[in-house]
Amino acid sequence: MNKIRLIINNDTKKSEKQKFFIKKELQCILNLYAKMVSNGSWKDYSFSTGAKEVSFDVYQRASEKPVLRITKNLKPNYFNEKYLIKDKDGKVIKKSESLNFLIDRTSWNRLKLIK
């Protein structure tokens, strides 16, 4: 009986980092998406996850590749690489430490979606 141990907070899933967008981030992205859909610029979206990033992928049509990605970098090398906007080839267009700042400071009408 003297070998009983009390283990507190053994749930390893709670201690892992959140591997998705939080509610405020997702709300900001979906507000932008609604605005761009009403413009007729964006047609569809999807989410993709990986070990290092989570992304909101934007499609102009039902195609194989997304034309634009809003990415949350889970393991950034620098503080300003937490949120990224990438084109269809994966080239970084813009980066910032704040998602709101990134979305507000990007002129979305100037970004041409290449077919």
FITOR-568803 format. One line per 4 residues: for each residue x, y, z of N, C-alpha, C. Coordinates in Angstrom, 1 decimal. Layout:
<marbas>
X Y Z X Y Z X Y Z | ... .
</marbas>
This chain:
<marbas>
0.8 -1.2 0.0 0.0 0.0 0.0 0.8 1.3 0.0 | 2.1 1.2 0.4 2.9 2.4 0.5 3.5 2.8 -0.9 | 3.2 2.1 -2.0 3.7 2.5 -3.3 2.7 3.1 -4.2 | 1.6 3.7 -3.6 0.6 4.4 -4.4 1.1 5.8 -4.6 .
1.0 6.3 -5.9 1.4 7.6 -6.3 0.2 8.4 -6.8 | 0.1 9.6 -6.5 -0.9 10.5 -7.1 -0.3 11.2 -8.3 | -0.9 11.0 -9.5 -0.5 11.7 -10.7 -1.5 12.7 -11.1 | -1.1 14.0 -11.2 -2.0 15.1 -11.5 -1.6 15.6 -12.9 .
-2.7 15.8 -13.7 -2.5 16.4 -15.0 -1.7 15.5 -15.9 | -2.0 14.3 -16.0 -1.3 13.3 -16.8 -1.8 13.4 -18.3 | -2.8 14.2 -18.6 -3.3 14.3 -19.9 -2.3 15.0 -20.8 | -1.7 14.3 -21.7 -0.7 14.9 -22.6 -1.3 15.8 -23.7 .
-2.5 15.5 -24.1 -3.2 16.2 -25.1 -3.4 17.7 -24.8 | -3.6 18.0 -23.5 -3.9 19.3 -23.1 -2.6 20.1 -23.1 | -1.4 19.5 -22.9 -0.2 20.2 -22.8 0.4 20.5 -24.2 | -0.1 19.8 -25.2 0.3 20.1 -26.6 -0.2 21.4 -27.1 .
0.6 22.0 -28.0 0.2 23.3 -28.5 -1.0 23.1 -29.4 | -1.9 24.2 -29.4 -3.0 24.1 -30.3 -2.6 24.2 -31.7 | -3.0 23.2 -32.5 -2.6 23.1 -33.9 -3.7 23.5 -34.9 | -4.3 24.6 -34.6 -5.4 25.1 -35.4 -5.5 26.6 -35.1 .
-6.3 27.3 -35.9 -6.6 28.7 -35.7 -7.5 28.8 -34.4 | -7.2 29.8 -33.6 -8.1 30.1 -32.5 -9.3 30.8 -33.0 | -10.3 31.0 -32.1 -11.6 31.5 -32.5 -11.5 32.9 -33.1 | -10.7 33.8 -32.5 -10.5 35.2 -33.0 -9.8 35.2 -34.4 .
-8.8 34.4 -34.5 -8.1 34.3 -35.8 -9.1 33.8 -36.9 | -9.8 32.8 -36.6 -10.8 32.2 -37.6 -11.9 33.2 -38.0 | -12.3 34.0 -37.0 -13.4 35.0 -37.2 -12.8 36.1 -38.1 | -11.6 36.5 -37.9 -11.0 37.5 -38.8 -10.8 37.0 -40.2 .
-10.4 35.8 -40.4 -10.2 35.2 -41.7 -11.5 35.0 -42.4 | -12.5 34.5 -41.7 -13.9 34.3 -42.3 -14.6 35.6 -42.7 | -14.3 36.7 -41.9 -14.8 38.0 -42.3 -14.2 38.5 -43.6 | -12.9 38.3 -43.7 -12.3 38.6 -45.0 -12.8 37.8 -46.1 .
-13.0 36.5 -45.9 -13.5 35.6 -46.9 -14.9 36.0 -47.4 | -15.8 36.4 -46.4 -17.1 36.8 -46.8 -17.1 38.1 -47.7 | -16.2 39.0 -47.3 -16.0 40.2 -48.1 -15.5 39.9 -49.5 | -14.6 39.0 -49.7 -14.0 38.6 -51.0 -15.0 37.8 -51.8 .
-15.8 37.0 -51.2 -16.8 36.2 -51.9 -17.9 37.2 -52.4 | -18.3 38.2 -51.6 -19.3 39.2 -52.1 -18.7 40.0 -53.3 | -17.4 40.2 -53.4 -16.7 40.8 -54.5 -16.8 40.0 -55.7 | -16.8 38.7 -55.5 -16.7 37.7 -56.6 -15.3 37.2 -56.9 .
-14.4 37.6 -56.0 -13.0 37.2 -56.2 -12.7 35.8 -55.8 | -13.2 35.4 -54.6 -13.0 34.1 -54.1 -14.2 33.2 -54.2 | -14.0 32.0 -54.4 -15.2 31.1 -54.6 -15.3 30.0 -53.6 | -14.2 29.4 -53.1 -14.2 28.3 -52.2 -13.0 28.4 -51.3 .
-13.0 27.6 -50.2 -11.9 27.6 -49.3 -11.8 26.2 -48.7 | -10.6 25.9 -48.1 -10.4 24.7 -47.4 -9.3 25.0 -46.3 | -9.1 24.0 -45.4 -8.1 24.1 -44.4 -7.1 23.0 -44.7 | -5.9 23.3 -44.4 -4.9 22.2 -44.4 -3.9 22.3 -43.2 .
-3.5 21.2 -42.7 -2.7 21.2 -41.5 -1.4 20.4 -41.8 | -0.4 20.8 -41.1 0.9 20.1 -41.2 1.6 20.1 -39.8 | 2.8 19.6 -39.7 3.5 19.6 -38.5 4.0 21.0 -38.1 | 4.2 21.9 -39.1 4.7 23.2 -38.9 3.8 24.3 -39.1 .
2.7 24.0 -39.8 1.7 25.1 -40.2 0.3 24.7 -40.3 | -0.6 25.6 -40.2 -2.0 25.4 -40.5 -2.4 26.5 -41.5 | -3.1 26.2 -42.5 -3.4 27.2 -43.5 -4.9 27.2 -43.9 | -5.3 28.4 -44.3 -6.7 28.6 -44.8 -6.4 28.8 -46.3 .
-6.8 27.9 -47.1 -6.6 27.9 -48.6 -7.8 28.5 -49.3 | -7.5 29.4 -50.3 -8.5 30.1 -51.0 -8.4 29.6 -52.5 | -9.6 29.3 -53.0 -9.7 28.8 -54.4 -10.6 29.8 -55.2 | -10.2 30.0 -56.5 -11.0 30.8 -57.4 -12.0 29.9 -58.0 .
-11.7 28.7 -58.3 -12.6 27.7 -58.9 -12.3 26.4 -58.2 | -13.0 25.4 -58.5 -12.7 24.1 -58.0 -11.5 23.5 -58.8 | -10.3 23.8 -58.2 -9.1 23.4 -58.9 -8.3 22.6 -57.9 | -7.2 22.1 -58.4 -6.3 21.3 -57.6 -5.5 22.0 -56.6 .
-5.0 23.2 -57.0 -4.2 24.0 -56.1 -4.9 25.2 -55.6 | -4.7 25.6 -54.3 -5.3 26.9 -53.9 -4.5 28.1 -54.5 | -5.2 29.1 -54.8 -4.5 30.3 -55.4 -3.9 31.2 -54.4 | -4.3 31.1 -53.1 -3.8 31.9 -52.1 -3.9 31.1 -50.8 .
-3.0 31.3 -49.9 -3.0 30.7 -48.5 -2.7 31.7 -47.4 | -3.5 31.7 -46.4 -3.3 32.4 -45.2 -2.8 31.4 -44.2 | -1.6 31.5 -43.8 -0.9 30.5 -43.0 -0.5 30.9 -41.6 | -0.8 30.1 -40.6 -0.3 30.3 -39.2 0.9 29.3 -39.1 .
2.1 29.9 -38.9 3.3 29.1 -38.7 3.4 28.7 -37.3 | 3.4 27.4 -37.0 3.4 27.0 -35.6 4.8 27.0 -35.0 | 5.8 27.0 -35.9 7.2 27.0 -35.4 8.0 28.0 -36.2 | 7.7 29.3 -36.0 8.4 30.4 -36.7 9.9 30.5 -36.3 .
10.7 30.8 -37.3 12.1 31.1 -37.0 12.3 32.5 -36.5 | 11.5 33.5 -36.9 11.6 34.8 -36.5 10.2 35.3 -36.0 | 10.1 36.3 -35.2 8.8 36.7 -34.6 7.9 37.2 -35.7 | 8.3 37.8 -36.8 7.4 38.3 -37.8 7.0 37.3 -38.8 .
7.3 36.0 -38.6 6.9 35.0 -39.5 5.8 34.1 -38.9 | 5.0 34.6 -37.9 4.0 33.8 -37.3 2.8 33.6 -38.3 | 2.4 34.7 -39.0 1.4 34.6 -40.0 1.9 35.0 -41.4 | 1.6 34.2 -42.4 2.1 34.4 -43.7 1.0 34.4 -44.8 .
1.1 35.1 -45.8 0.3 35.0 -47.0 1.2 34.4 -48.1 | 0.7 33.3 -48.7 1.5 32.6 -49.7 0.7 32.6 -51.0 | 1.4 32.6 -52.2 0.7 32.4 -53.4 0.6 30.9 -53.7 | 0.1 30.6 -55.0 -0.1 29.2 -55.3 1.1 28.3 -55.4 .
2.3 29.0 -55.6 3.6 28.2 -55.6 4.3 28.1 -54.3 | 3.7 28.7 -53.2 4.3 28.7 -51.9 5.2 29.8 -51.6 | 5.3 30.8 -52.5 6.1 32.0 -52.3 5.4 32.9 -51.3 | 6.2 33.4 -50.3 5.6 34.3 -49.3 5.4 35.6 -49.9 .
4.2 36.1 -49.8 3.9 37.5 -50.3 4.0 38.5 -49.2 | 3.5 38.2 -48.1 3.5 39.0 -46.9 3.7 38.2 -45.6 | 4.3 38.8 -44.6 4.4 38.1 -43.3 4.2 39.1 -42.2 | 3.8 38.7 -41.0 3.6 39.5 -39.9 3.5 38.7 -38.6 .
3.6 39.4 -37.5 3.4 38.8 -36.2 2.0 38.8 -35.7 | 1.1 39.6 -36.4 -0.3 39.7 -36.0 -1.1 39.5 -37.2 | -2.1 38.6 -37.1 -3.0 38.3 -38.1 -3.9 39.5 -38.5 | -4.4 40.2 -37.5 -5.2 41.4 -37.8 -4.5 42.4 -38.6 .
-3.2 42.6 -38.2 -2.4 43.6 -38.9 -2.1 43.1 -40.4 | -1.9 41.9 -40.5 -1.6 41.3 -41.8 -2.8 41.4 -42.8 | -4.0 41.1 -42.3 -5.2 41.2 -43.1 -5.6 42.7 -43.4 | -5.5 43.5 -42.4 -5.8 44.9 -42.6 -4.9 45.7 -43.5 .
-3.6 45.3 -43.5 -2.6 46.1 -44.2 -2.4 45.5 -45.7 | -3.0 44.4 -46.0 -2.9 43.9 -47.3 -4.0 44.4 -48.2 | -3.6 44.9 -49.4 -4.6 45.4 -50.3 -5.0 44.2 -51.2 | -6.1 43.6 -50.8 -6.6 42.4 -51.4 -7.1 42.6 -52.8 .
-7.5 43.7 -53.2 -8.0 44.0 -54.6 -6.8 44.1 -55.5 | -5.6 44.4 -55.0 -4.4 44.5 -55.9 -3.8 43.1 -56.1 | -4.1 42.1 -55.2 -3.5 40.8 -55.4 -4.3 40.1 -56.5 | -3.7 39.9 -57.6 -4.4 39.2 -58.7 -4.3 37.7 -58.6 .
-5.4 37.1 -58.7 -5.4 35.6 -58.6 -5.1 35.1 -60.0 | -4.0 34.5 -60.2 -3.5 34.0 -61.5 -4.1 32.7 -61.7 | -4.7 32.5 -62.9 -5.4 31.3 -63.3 -4.4 30.2 -63.8 .
</marbas>
